[in-house]
Amino acid sequence: MGWYSDHIEPALVSCACGMKPVSKERAKIVPRASGRVLEIGFGSGHNVPFYDQSAIEHLYALEPAEAMRKRAKKRVADIEIPFEWLDLPGEDIPLPDESVDTVLVTFTLCTIPEVEKALAGMRRVLTPAGKLVFLEHGLAPDRGVARWQNRLNGIWGKLAGGCNLNRDTTGLVGSAGFTIDELDQHYAPGMPKFAGFISYGVASR
């Protein structure tokens, strides 16, 4: 870990994840989380204002980056439900099988190195009636946009904490064994198209 990854990168990622267009997308899907909730890639806590805390029994926040956990302190202070940090990577979820009702993942599947393994872990910890609530940017359906995503992906990843512009969100979720029950896909207003093709929805095991 160098000075850039310890200081500049967390600030840039946190700033990007807190932009107004991104917050509008969060507001649509985060309130769907309920019961015992595991958030993968908690980051600096941008989802906290959008949780319906009256519907949540316990919130597990999986975030391996200490710099992000430090940035989340003020937001975490506003949480009035049982809250617990998990500091392992997204591929290694330290919870028992069938122990959570909701897994929430927002703008995180793009960054996890072993994303297939991570999704398998998310499915493992969900109860049989549990749900995966997701909000991700990814591969656009338009050839011209997708071409630019592929071109920019390498440099983008180096600057943005390993983020990939061209991952197929719904393909990954489906391949992990989930059934996507609700889905909305669109270009987010106010975001550049190469980083703004949004997929959000709810999936069951």
Biotite code that builds the C-alpha atoms (Angstrom):
import biotite.structure as struc

atoms = struc.array([
    struc.Atom([0.000, 0.000, 0.000], chain_id="A", res_id=1, res_name="MET", atom_name="CA", element="C"),
    struc.Atom([1.446, 3.370, -1.015], chain_id="A", res_id=2, res_name="GLY", atom_name="CA", element="C"),
    struc.Atom([0.656, 6.987, -0.201], chain_id="A", res_id=3, res_name="TRP", atom_name="CA", element="C"),
    struc.Atom([-1.772, 7.267, -3.131], chain_id="A", res_id=4, res_name="TYR", atom_name="CA", element="C"),
    struc.Atom([-3.737, 4.150, -2.169], chain_id="A", res_id=5, res_name="SER", atom_name="CA", element="C"),
    struc.Atom([-3.758, 5.107, 1.521], chain_id="A", res_id=6, res_name="ASP", atom_name="CA", element="C"),
    struc.Atom([-4.823, 8.737, 1.145], chain_id="A", res_id=7, res_name="HIS", atom_name="CA", element="C"),
    struc.Atom([-5.731, 9.961, -2.354], chain_id="A", res_id=8, res_name="ILE", atom_name="CA", element="C"),
    struc.Atom([-7.602, 6.907, -3.633], chain_id="A", res_id=9, res_name="GLU", atom_name="CA", element="C"),
    struc.Atom([-10.009, 6.624, -0.647], chain_id="A", res_id=10, res_name="PRO", atom_name="CA", element="C"),
    struc.Atom([-10.813, 10.326, -0.935], chain_id="A", res_id=11, res_name="ALA", atom_name="CA", element="C"),
    struc.Atom([-11.490, 10.091, -4.671], chain_id="A", res_id=12, res_name="LEU", atom_name="CA", element="C"),
    struc.Atom([-13.608, 6.948, -4.371], chain_id="A", res_id=13, res_name="VAL", atom_name="CA", element="C"),
    struc.Atom([-15.589, 8.345, -1.449], chain_id="A", res_id=14, res_name="SER", atom_name="CA", element="C"),
    struc.Atom([-16.218, 11.590, -3.319], chain_id="A", res_id=15, res_name="CYS", atom_name="CA", element="C"),
    struc.Atom([-17.377, 9.771, -6.469], chain_id="A", res_id=16, res_name="ALA", atom_name="CA", element="C"),
    struc.Atom([-19.640, 7.457, -4.472], chain_id="A", res_id=17, res_name="CYS", atom_name="CA", element="C"),
    struc.Atom([-21.259, 10.423, -2.761], chain_id="A", res_id=18, res_name="GLY", atom_name="CA", element="C"),
    struc.Atom([-22.141, 12.385, -5.906], chain_id="A", res_id=19, res_name="MET", atom_name="CA", element="C"),
    struc.Atom([-25.749, 13.558, -6.174], chain_id="A", res_id=20, res_name="LYS", atom_name="CA", element="C"),
    struc.Atom([-26.624, 11.303, -9.156], chain_id="A", res_id=21, res_name="PRO", atom_name="CA", element="C"),
    struc.Atom([-25.255, 8.295, -7.265], chain_id="A", res_id=22, res_name="VAL", atom_name="CA", element="C"),
    struc.Atom([-27.151, 9.220, -4.107], chain_id="A", res_id=23, res_name="SER", atom_name="CA", element="C"),
    struc.Atom([-30.395, 9.385, -6.096], chain_id="A", res_id=24, res_name="LYS", atom_name="CA", element="C"),
    struc.Atom([-29.790, 5.827, -7.271], chain_id="A", res_id=25, res_name="GLU", atom_name="CA", element="C"),
    struc.Atom([-29.067, 4.658, -3.706], chain_id="A", res_id=26, res_name="ARG", atom_name="CA", element="C"),
    struc.Atom([-32.343, 6.142, -2.489], chain_id="A", res_id=27, res_name="ALA", atom_name="CA", element="C"),
    struc.Atom([-34.264, 3.841, -4.847], chain_id="A", res_id=28, res_name="LYS", atom_name="CA", element="C"),
    struc.Atom([-32.891, 0.538, -3.609], chain_id="A", res_id=29, res_name="ILE", atom_name="CA", element="C"),
    struc.Atom([-31.203, 0.731, -0.172], chain_id="A", res_id=30, res_name="VAL", atom_name="CA", element="C"),
    struc.Atom([-34.527, 0.982, 1.745], chain_id="A", res_id=31, res_name="PRO", atom_name="CA", element="C"),
    struc.Atom([-35.340, -2.533, 0.465], chain_id="A", res_id=32, res_name="ARG", atom_name="CA", element="C"),
    struc.Atom([-32.844, -4.023, 2.939], chain_id="A", res_id=33, res_name="ALA", atom_name="CA", element="C"),
    struc.Atom([-34.499, -5.623, 5.978], chain_id="A", res_id=34, res_name="SER", atom_name="CA", element="C"),
    struc.Atom([-33.972, -8.073, 8.809], chain_id="A", res_id=35, res_name="GLY", atom_name="CA", element="C"),
    struc.Atom([-30.383, -9.102, 9.449], chain_id="A", res_id=36, res_name="ARG", atom_name="CA", element="C"),
    struc.Atom([-28.476, -7.167, 6.811], chain_id="A", res_id=37, res_name="VAL", atom_name="CA", element="C"),
    struc.Atom([-24.972, -7.658, 5.444], chain_id="A", res_id=38, res_name="LEU", atom_name="CA", element="C"),
    struc.Atom([-23.620, -4.777, 3.395], chain_id="A", res_id=39, res_name="GLU", atom_name="CA", element="C"),
    struc.Atom([-20.698, -5.791, 1.193], chain_id="A", res_id=40, res_name="ILE", atom_name="CA", element="C"),
    struc.Atom([-18.249, -2.952, 0.575], chain_id="A", res_id=41, res_name="GLY", atom_name="CA", element="C"),
    struc.Atom([-19.573, -0.558, 3.211], chain_id="A", res_id=42, res_name="PHE", atom_name="CA", element="C"),
    struc.Atom([-16.958, 2.005, 2.197], chain_id="A", res_id=43, res_name="GLY", atom_name="CA", element="C"),
    struc.Atom([-17.357, 5.376, 3.903], chain_id="A", res_id=44, res_name="SER", atom_name="CA", element="C"),
    struc.Atom([-21.006, 4.697, 4.721], chain_id="A", res_id=45, res_name="GLY", atom_name="CA", element="C"),
    struc.Atom([-22.852, 6.469, 1.911], chain_id="A", res_id=46, res_name="HIS", atom_name="CA", element="C"),
    struc.Atom([-25.815, 4.074, 2.223], chain_id="A", res_id=47, res_name="ASN", atom_name="CA", element="C"),
    struc.Atom([-26.489, 4.881, 5.887], chain_id="A", res_id=48, res_name="VAL", atom_name="CA", element="C"),
    struc.Atom([-28.945, 7.767, 5.307], chain_id="A", res_id=49, res_name="PRO", atom_name="CA", element="C"),
    struc.Atom([-31.073, 5.577, 3.036], chain_id="A", res_id=50, res_name="PHE", atom_name="CA", element="C"),
    struc.Atom([-31.580, 2.569, 5.312], chain_id="A", res_id=51, res_name="TYR", atom_name="CA", element="C"),
    struc.Atom([-35.025, 2.039, 6.814], chain_id="A", res_id=52, res_name="ASP", atom_name="CA", element="C"),
    struc.Atom([-33.568, 1.316, 10.226], chain_id="A", res_id=53, res_name="GLN", atom_name="CA", element="C"),
    struc.Atom([-36.987, 0.396, 11.620], chain_id="A", res_id=54, res_name="SER", atom_name="CA", element="C"),
    struc.Atom([-36.935, -2.659, 9.318], chain_id="A", res_id=55, res_name="ALA", atom_name="CA", element="C"),
    struc.Atom([-33.429, -3.820, 10.279], chain_id="A", res_id=56, res_name="ILE", atom_name="CA", element="C"),
    struc.Atom([-32.514, -6.088, 13.200], chain_id="A", res_id=57, res_name="GLU", atom_name="CA", element="C"),
    struc.Atom([-28.732, -6.046, 12.789], chain_id="A", res_id=58, res_name="HIS", atom_name="CA", element="C"),
    struc.Atom([-26.346, -4.490, 10.300], chain_id="A", res_id=59, res_name="LEU", atom_name="CA", element="C"),
    struc.Atom([-23.052, -6.150, 9.394], chain_id="A", res_id=60, res_name="TYR", atom_name="CA", element="C"),
    struc.Atom([-20.717, -3.799, 7.521], chain_id="A", res_id=61, res_name="ALA", atom_name="CA", element="C"),
    struc.Atom([-18.039, -5.638, 5.556], chain_id="A", res_id=62, res_name="LEU", atom_name="CA", element="C"),
    struc.Atom([-15.226, -3.253, 4.657], chain_id="A", res_id=63, res_name="GLU", atom_name="CA", element="C"),
    struc.Atom([-11.570, -4.373, 4.530], chain_id="A", res_id=64, res_name="PRO", atom_name="CA", element="C"),
    struc.Atom([-10.064, -0.900, 3.978], chain_id="A", res_id=65, res_name="ALA", atom_name="CA", element="C"),
    struc.Atom([-9.140, 0.843, 7.228], chain_id="A", res_id=66, res_name="GLU", atom_name="CA", element="C"),
    struc.Atom([-9.058, 4.214, 5.458], chain_id="A", res_id=67, res_name="ALA", atom_name="CA", element="C"),
    struc.Atom([-12.696, 3.769, 4.444], chain_id="A", res_id=68, res_name="MET", atom_name="CA", element="C"),
    struc.Atom([-13.764, 2.668, 7.924], chain_id="A", res_id=69, res_name="ARG", atom_name="CA", element="C"),
    struc.Atom([-12.215, 5.835, 9.335], chain_id="A", res_id=70, res_name="LYS", atom_name="CA", element="C"),
    struc.Atom([-14.137, 7.934, 6.823], chain_id="A", res_id=71, res_name="ARG", atom_name="CA", element="C"),
    struc.Atom([-17.356, 6.199, 7.842], chain_id="A", res_id=72, res_name="ALA", atom_name="CA", element="C"),
    struc.Atom([-17.125, 7.103, 11.551], chain_id="A", res_id=73, res_name="LYS", atom_name="CA", element="C"),
    struc.Atom([-19.456, 10.110, 11.459], chain_id="A", res_id=74, res_name="LYS", atom_name="CA", element="C"),
    struc.Atom([-22.113, 8.296, 9.443], chain_id="A", res_id=75, res_name="ARG", atom_name="CA", element="C"),
    struc.Atom([-21.881, 5.161, 11.584], chain_id="A", res_id=76, res_name="VAL", atom_name="CA", element="C"),
    struc.Atom([-22.514, 7.308, 14.672], chain_id="A", res_id=77, res_name="ALA", atom_name="CA", element="C"),
    struc.Atom([-26.049, 7.923, 13.371], chain_id="A", res_id=78, res_name="ASP", atom_name="CA", element="C"),
    struc.Atom([-26.925, 4.213, 13.262], chain_id="A", res_id=79, res_name="ILE", atom_name="CA", element="C"),
    struc.Atom([-29.427, 3.337, 15.989], chain_id="A", res_id=80, res_name="GLU", atom_name="CA", element="C"),
    struc.Atom([-29.518, -0.423, 15.416], chain_id="A", res_id=81, res_name="ILE", atom_name="CA", element="C"),
    struc.Atom([-27.021, -3.163, 16.335], chain_id="A", res_id=82, res_name="PRO", atom_name="CA", element="C"),
    struc.Atom([-23.995, -2.585, 14.098], chain_id="A", res_id=83, res_name="PHE", atom_name="CA", element="C"),
    struc.Atom([-20.887, -4.670, 13.534], chain_id="A", res_id=84, res_name="GLU", atom_name="CA", element="C"),
    struc.Atom([-17.787, -4.153, 11.391], chain_id="A", res_id=85, res_name="TRP", atom_name="CA", element="C"),
    struc.Atom([-16.384, -7.077, 9.385], chain_id="A", res_id=86, res_name="LEU", atom_name="CA", element="C"),
    struc.Atom([-12.950, -6.262, 8.034], chain_id="A", res_id=87, res_name="ASP", atom_name="CA", element="C"),
    struc.Atom([-12.235, -9.163, 5.691], chain_id="A", res_id=88, res_name="LEU", atom_name="CA", element="C"),
    struc.Atom([-12.343, -8.887, 1.873], chain_id="A", res_id=89, res_name="PRO", atom_name="CA", element="C"),
    struc.Atom([-15.645, -9.441, 0.078], chain_id="A", res_id=90, res_name="GLY", atom_name="CA", element="C"),
    struc.Atom([-14.544, -12.906, -1.013], chain_id="A", res_id=91, res_name="GLU", atom_name="CA", element="C"),
    struc.Atom([-14.222, -14.068, 2.610], chain_id="A", res_id=92, res_name="ASP", atom_name="CA", element="C"),
    struc.Atom([-17.465, -13.419, 4.482], chain_id="A", res_id=93, res_name="ILE", atom_name="CA", element="C"),
    struc.Atom([-16.970, -14.414, 8.162], chain_id="A", res_id=94, res_name="PRO", atom_name="CA", element="C"),
    struc.Atom([-20.597, -15.343, 8.841], chain_id="A", res_id=95, res_name="LEU", atom_name="CA", element="C"),
    struc.Atom([-22.339, -18.727, 9.149], chain_id="A", res_id=96, res_name="PRO", atom_name="CA", element="C"),
    struc.Atom([-24.442, -20.263, 6.384], chain_id="A", res_id=97, res_name="ASP", atom_name="CA", element="C"),
    struc.Atom([-28.011, -18.937, 6.118], chain_id="A", res_id=98, res_name="GLU", atom_name="CA", element="C"),
    struc.Atom([-27.449, -16.252, 8.758], chain_id="A", res_id=99, res_name="SER", atom_name="CA", element="C"),
    struc.Atom([-28.662, -13.044, 7.059], chain_id="A", res_id=100, res_name="VAL", atom_name="CA", element="C"),
    struc.Atom([-31.928, -11.952, 5.460], chain_id="A", res_id=101, res_name="ASP", atom_name="CA", element="C"),
    struc.Atom([-30.534, -9.332, 3.085], chain_id="A", res_id=102, res_name="THR", atom_name="CA", element="C"),
    struc.Atom([-27.211, -8.878, 1.371], chain_id="A", res_id=103, res_name="VAL", atom_name="CA", element="C"),
    struc.Atom([-26.819, -5.338, 0.079], chain_id="A", res_id=104, res_name="LEU", atom_name="CA", element="C"),
    struc.Atom([-24.122, -4.580, -2.464], chain_id="A", res_id=105, res_name="VAL", atom_name="CA", element="C"),
    struc.Atom([-23.786, -1.148, -4.077], chain_id="A", res_id=106, res_name="THR", atom_name="CA", element="C"),
    struc.Atom([-21.040, -0.104, -6.490], chain_id="A", res_id=107, res_name="PHE", atom_name="CA", element="C"),
    struc.Atom([-18.844, -2.915, -5.171], chain_id="A", res_id=108, res_name="THR", atom_name="CA", element="C"),
    struc.Atom([-19.094, -5.886, -7.558], chain_id="A", res_id=109, res_name="LEU", atom_name="CA", element="C"),
    struc.Atom([-17.040, -3.764, -9.955], chain_id="A", res_id=110, res_name="CYS", atom_name="CA", element="C"),
    struc.Atom([-14.055, -3.778, -7.588], chain_id="A", res_id=111, res_name="THR", atom_name="CA", element="C"),
    struc.Atom([-13.911, -7.229, -5.950], chain_id="A", res_id=112, res_name="ILE", atom_name="CA", element="C"),
    struc.Atom([-11.045, -9.206, -7.574], chain_id="A", res_id=113, res_name="PRO", atom_name="CA", element="C"),
    struc.Atom([-12.648, -12.666, -7.216], chain_id="A", res_id=114, res_name="GLU", atom_name="CA", element="C"),
    struc.Atom([-16.192, -11.515, -7.804], chain_id="A", res_id=115, res_name="VAL", atom_name="CA", element="C"),
    struc.Atom([-17.589, -14.981, -8.565], chain_id="A", res_id=116, res_name="GLU", atom_name="CA", element="C"),
    struc.Atom([-16.275, -16.300, -5.250], chain_id="A", res_id=117, res_name="LYS", atom_name="CA", element="C"),
    struc.Atom([-17.723, -13.276, -3.466], chain_id="A", res_id=118, res_name="ALA", atom_name="CA", element="C"),
    struc.Atom([-21.179, -13.819, -4.961], chain_id="A", res_id=119, res_name="LEU", atom_name="CA", element="C"),
    struc.Atom([-21.070, -17.476, -3.976], chain_id="A", res_id=120, res_name="ALA", atom_name="CA", element="C"),
    struc.Atom([-20.335, -16.358, -0.429], chain_id="A", res_id=121, res_name="GLY", atom_name="CA", element="C"),
    struc.Atom([-23.240, -13.920, -0.475], chain_id="A", res_id=122, res_name="MET", atom_name="CA", element="C"),
    struc.Atom([-25.577, -16.702, -1.569], chain_id="A", res_id=123, res_name="ARG", atom_name="CA", element="C"),
    struc.Atom([-24.172, -18.994, 1.137], chain_id="A", res_id=124, res_name="ARG", atom_name="CA", element="C"),
    struc.Atom([-24.930, -16.610, 4.008], chain_id="A", res_id=125, res_name="VAL", atom_name="CA", element="C"),
    struc.Atom([-28.477, -15.798, 2.862], chain_id="A", res_id=126, res_name="LEU", atom_name="CA", element="C"),
    struc.Atom([-31.435, -17.598, 4.421], chain_id="A", res_id=127, res_name="THR", atom_name="CA", element="C"),
    struc.Atom([-33.548, -19.648, 1.969], chain_id="A", res_id=128, res_name="PRO", atom_name="CA", element="C"),
    struc.Atom([-36.028, -16.748, 1.812], chain_id="A", res_id=129, res_name="ALA", atom_name="CA", element="C"),
    struc.Atom([-33.286, -14.133, 1.778], chain_id="A", res_id=130, res_name="GLY", atom_name="CA", element="C"),
    struc.Atom([-32.626, -11.553, -0.920], chain_id="A", res_id=131, res_name="LYS", atom_name="CA", element="C"),
    struc.Atom([-29.693, -9.940, -2.659], chain_id="A", res_id=132, res_name="LEU", atom_name="CA", element="C"),
    struc.Atom([-30.305, -6.222, -3.149], chain_id="A", res_id=133, res_name="VAL", atom_name="CA", element="C"),
    struc.Atom([-27.883, -4.760, -5.671], chain_id="A", res_id=134, res_name="PHE", atom_name="CA", element="C"),
    struc.Atom([-27.026, -1.443, -7.290], chain_id="A", res_id=135, res_name="LEU", atom_name="CA", element="C"),
    struc.Atom([-24.081, -1.497, -9.672], chain_id="A", res_id=136, res_name="GLU", atom_name="CA", element="C"),
    struc.Atom([-22.640, 0.210, -12.709], chain_id="A", res_id=137, res_name="HIS", atom_name="CA", element="C"),
    struc.Atom([-21.286, -1.952, -15.490], chain_id="A", res_id=138, res_name="GLY", atom_name="CA", element="C"),
    struc.Atom([-21.131, -3.018, -19.100], chain_id="A", res_id=139, res_name="LEU", atom_name="CA", element="C"),
    struc.Atom([-23.363, -0.887, -21.306], chain_id="A", res_id=140, res_name="ALA", atom_name="CA", element="C"),
    struc.Atom([-25.593, -2.412, -23.994], chain_id="A", res_id=141, res_name="PRO", atom_name="CA", element="C"),
    struc.Atom([-24.544, 0.170, -26.605], chain_id="A", res_id=142, res_name="ASP", atom_name="CA", element="C"),
    struc.Atom([-21.523, -0.896, -28.647], chain_id="A", res_id=143, res_name="ARG", atom_name="CA", element="C"),
    struc.Atom([-20.000, 2.563, -28.777], chain_id="A", res_id=144, res_name="GLY", atom_name="CA", element="C"),
    struc.Atom([-20.190, 3.030, -25.007], chain_id="A", res_id=145, res_name="VAL", atom_name="CA", element="C"),
    struc.Atom([-18.951, -0.500, -24.342], chain_id="A", res_id=146, res_name="ALA", atom_name="CA", element="C"),
    struc.Atom([-15.992, 0.101, -26.651], chain_id="A", res_id=147, res_name="ARG", atom_name="CA", element="C"),
    struc.Atom([-14.949, 3.114, -24.573], chain_id="A", res_id=148, res_name="TRP", atom_name="CA", element="C"),
    struc.Atom([-15.450, 1.146, -21.363], chain_id="A", res_id=149, res_name="GLN", atom_name="CA", element="C"),
    struc.Atom([-13.034, -1.501, -22.614], chain_id="A", res_id=150, res_name="ASN", atom_name="CA", element="C"),
    struc.Atom([-10.513, 1.112, -23.689], chain_id="A", res_id=151, res_name="ARG", atom_name="CA", element="C"),
    struc.Atom([-10.587, 3.023, -20.409], chain_id="A", res_id=152, res_name="LEU", atom_name="CA", element="C"),
    struc.Atom([-10.898, 0.072, -18.056], chain_id="A", res_id=153, res_name="ASN", atom_name="CA", element="C"),
    struc.Atom([-7.188, -0.386, -17.277], chain_id="A", res_id=154, res_name="GLY", atom_name="CA", element="C"),
    struc.Atom([-6.342, 3.194, -16.367], chain_id="A", res_id=155, res_name="ILE", atom_name="CA", element="C"),
    struc.Atom([-9.697, 3.660, -14.626], chain_id="A", res_id=156, res_name="TRP", atom_name="CA", element="C"),
    struc.Atom([-9.004, 0.690, -12.393], chain_id="A", res_id=157, res_name="GLY", atom_name="CA", element="C"),
    struc.Atom([-5.606, 2.044, -11.382], chain_id="A", res_id=158, res_name="LYS", atom_name="CA", element="C"),
    struc.Atom([-7.084, 5.393, -10.391], chain_id="A", res_id=159, res_name="LEU", atom_name="CA", element="C"),
    struc.Atom([-10.306, 4.137, -8.800], chain_id="A", res_id=160, res_name="ALA", atom_name="CA", element="C"),
    struc.Atom([-9.362, 1.331, -6.444], chain_id="A", res_id=161, res_name="GLY", atom_name="CA", element="C"),
    struc.Atom([-9.582, -1.546, -8.903], chain_id="A", res_id=162, res_name="GLY", atom_name="CA", element="C"),
    struc.Atom([-12.990, -0.564, -10.254], chain_id="A", res_id=163, res_name="CYS", atom_name="CA", element="C"),
    struc.Atom([-13.965, -2.208, -13.557], chain_id="A", res_id=164, res_name="ASN", atom_name="CA", element="C"),
    struc.Atom([-16.153, -0.328, -16.020], chain_id="A", res_id=165, res_name="LEU", atom_name="CA", element="C"),
    struc.Atom([-17.097, -3.358, -18.097], chain_id="A", res_id=166, res_name="ASN", atom_name="CA", element="C"),
    struc.Atom([-18.399, -6.062, -15.776], chain_id="A", res_id=167, res_name="ARG", atom_name="CA", element="C"),
    struc.Atom([-21.739, -7.611, -16.668], chain_id="A", res_id=168, res_name="ASP", atom_name="CA", element="C"),
    struc.Atom([-23.668, -7.192, -13.417], chain_id="A", res_id=169, res_name="THR", atom_name="CA", element="C"),
    struc.Atom([-26.751, -9.244, -14.252], chain_id="A", res_id=170, res_name="THR", atom_name="CA", element="C"),
    struc.Atom([-24.683, -11.960, -15.915], chain_id="A", res_id=171, res_name="GLY", atom_name="CA", element="C"),
    struc.Atom([-22.533, -12.318, -12.799], chain_id="A", res_id=172, res_name="LEU", atom_name="CA", element="C"),
    struc.Atom([-25.522, -12.399, -10.455], chain_id="A", res_id=173, res_name="VAL", atom_name="CA", element="C"),
    struc.Atom([-27.307, -14.995, -12.588], chain_id="A", res_id=174, res_name="GLY", atom_name="CA", element="C"),
    struc.Atom([-24.220, -17.170, -12.979], chain_id="A", res_id=175, res_name="SER", atom_name="CA", element="C"),
    struc.Atom([-23.852, -17.271, -9.184], chain_id="A", res_id=176, res_name="ALA", atom_name="CA", element="C"),
    struc.Atom([-27.190, -19.083, -8.928], chain_id="A", res_id=177, res_name="GLY", atom_name="CA", element="C"),
    struc.Atom([-29.426, -16.154, -8.048], chain_id="A", res_id=178, res_name="PHE", atom_name="CA", element="C"),
    struc.Atom([-32.805, -15.543, -9.651], chain_id="A", res_id=179, res_name="THR", atom_name="CA", element="C"),
    struc.Atom([-33.282, -11.886, -10.492], chain_id="A", res_id=180, res_name="ILE", atom_name="CA", element="C"),
    struc.Atom([-36.857, -11.048, -9.485], chain_id="A", res_id=181, res_name="ASP", atom_name="CA", element="C"),
    struc.Atom([-36.762, -7.289, -10.067], chain_id="A", res_id=182, res_name="GLU", atom_name="CA", element="C"),
    struc.Atom([-34.477, -5.341, -12.373], chain_id="A", res_id=183, res_name="LEU", atom_name="CA", element="C"),
    struc.Atom([-34.117, -1.803, -13.656], chain_id="A", res_id=184, res_name="ASP", atom_name="CA", element="C"),
    struc.Atom([-31.334, -0.775, -16.059], chain_id="A", res_id=185, res_name="GLN", atom_name="CA", element="C"),
    struc.Atom([-30.666, 2.725, -17.354], chain_id="A", res_id=186, res_name="HIS", atom_name="CA", element="C"),
    struc.Atom([-28.061, 5.412, -17.817], chain_id="A", res_id=187, res_name="TYR", atom_name="CA", element="C"),
    struc.Atom([-27.988, 7.497, -14.664], chain_id="A", res_id=188, res_name="ALA", atom_name="CA", element="C"),
    struc.Atom([-28.706, 11.170, -15.356], chain_id="A", res_id=189, res_name="PRO", atom_name="CA", element="C"),
    struc.Atom([-25.734, 13.360, -14.566], chain_id="A", res_id=190, res_name="GLY", atom_name="CA", element="C"),
    struc.Atom([-23.144, 10.602, -14.906], chain_id="A", res_id=191, res_name="MET", atom_name="CA", element="C"),
    struc.Atom([-20.875, 9.969, -17.910], chain_id="A", res_id=192, res_name="PRO", atom_name="CA", element="C"),
    struc.Atom([-22.215, 7.081, -19.966], chain_id="A", res_id=193, res_name="LYS", atom_name="CA", element="C"),
    struc.Atom([-19.009, 5.054, -19.740], chain_id="A", res_id=194, res_name="PHE", atom_name="CA", element="C"),
    struc.Atom([-19.436, 4.884, -15.936], chain_id="A", res_id=195, res_name="ALA", atom_name="CA", element="C"),
    struc.Atom([-23.164, 5.429, -15.673], chain_id="A", res_id=196, res_name="GLY", atom_name="CA", element="C"),
    struc.Atom([-24.980, 2.360, -16.972], chain_id="A", res_id=197, res_name="PHE", atom_name="CA", element="C"),
    struc.Atom([-26.821, 1.289, -13.839], chain_id="A", res_id=198, res_name="ILE", atom_name="CA", element="C"),
    struc.Atom([-28.365, -2.045, -12.912], chain_id="A", res_id=199, res_name="SER", atom_name="CA", element="C"),
    struc.Atom([-30.397, -2.246, -9.737], chain_id="A", res_id=200, res_name="TYR", atom_name="CA", element="C"),
    struc.Atom([-32.711, -4.889, -8.457], chain_id="A", res_id=201, res_name="GLY", atom_name="CA", element="C"),
    struc.Atom([-33.565, -7.688, -6.088], chain_id="A", res_id=202, res_name="VAL", atom_name="CA", element="C"),
    struc.Atom([-32.550, -11.335, -6.481], chain_id="A", res_id=203, res_name="ALA", atom_name="CA", element="C"),
    struc.Atom([-33.452, -14.485, -4.563], chain_id="A", res_id=204, res_name="SER", atom_name="CA", element="C"),
    struc.Atom([-31.456, -17.635, -3.900], chain_id="A", res_id=205, res_name="ARG", atom_name="CA", element="C"),
])
